[in-house]
């Protein structure tokens, strides 16, 4: 699975971190960092993360 | 499973309902009906980034999941009436649709001020069309703006108007402090100061008695008879549930549509409500049914409601979302987890200081029920650390 975050849209709300902590995290400066090619077993939580992003900045590209 | 599920309402709740019905295994038809001509779009930026011109209107469109590709969208059409006993809805284009299940997702519309005076020059912020019109008004040179209502939307719009270079921005509200209802005095005081420091003027403890002007608003008449000159008036005085189409079915439509703990309406297993139109008891709290106008609710409620419609409630815990909301104003953000409004009687600073970044806790019976961070990303991260605790706490007793 390929995950793309539009970093121009992202405003570091961190909702994705709650939904998919194995894929998304906020670094020490509070900025988003993420795994671009997570295991397919994490698809449900990544979809949840994409849903809850207030800026709708997360895209899943198979 | 065949047949048809009708989703009344084509905003975030309607979209997520359609997607979650597919995720829950519904293979039959899904018809989504929406009164706006636009496909579902994201509303929060309408008072902020998009109003400020920092993001385009086109950027608001949601991208539906591939599973929802075969959903039938009937946009620019309103549901005019429903007969729940017959399982039909009538649309304003004259057609009647029968359904096996119905999702109520018609949301809210802005409440309007009913006082004398011209209508032109008065705006609300709920739809793309609203925001387009307001942006055109706010970007005129030397514009004087009066925002009626010092809630989150009003304060966001005021901040955006200052950022756009409006000549004067004044917020009017009958309450003594902005956002005091949901946040309490401690934060409301510092928010007032922060807005004032950034150029917003406040007329608090003041009501609106009318509008001056012939064809167009030129001033706002306050309850004491004084007049605020205004070229643009923004009305952000709450919202009204779009439930008139459900009249005549014996439902409790006192404030939105009352649901049970599984979001079902009127004791009917085939009718559910999602999003801010649903007045539901949150099993996490005191069992009192409330409407919730947070952005996170449509997705949370759609997920639960879709499971209930497709699989029933056997083995399904009652709907118990952890509320969360944010608000961006000027250069600061408010980030909330839990239910601060249930703990307004016992408000404590958990970290920081109200003059800077601050984290505030709201308690009921000594138990933390909500946290709000005000400031930059570190404050928001501090709030997030309490989220797990809030999720773990036992349900509040009524």
Interface residues (C-beta under 8 A of the other chain):
Chain A: X9 X11 X12 X13 X14 X15 X17 X18 X26 X29 X30 X31 X47 X51 X52 X54 X55 X56 X59
Chain B: X16 X42 X44 X45 X55 X59 X62 X63 X65 X295 X296 X299 X324 X326 X328 X335 X376 X377 X378 X380 X381 X384 X387
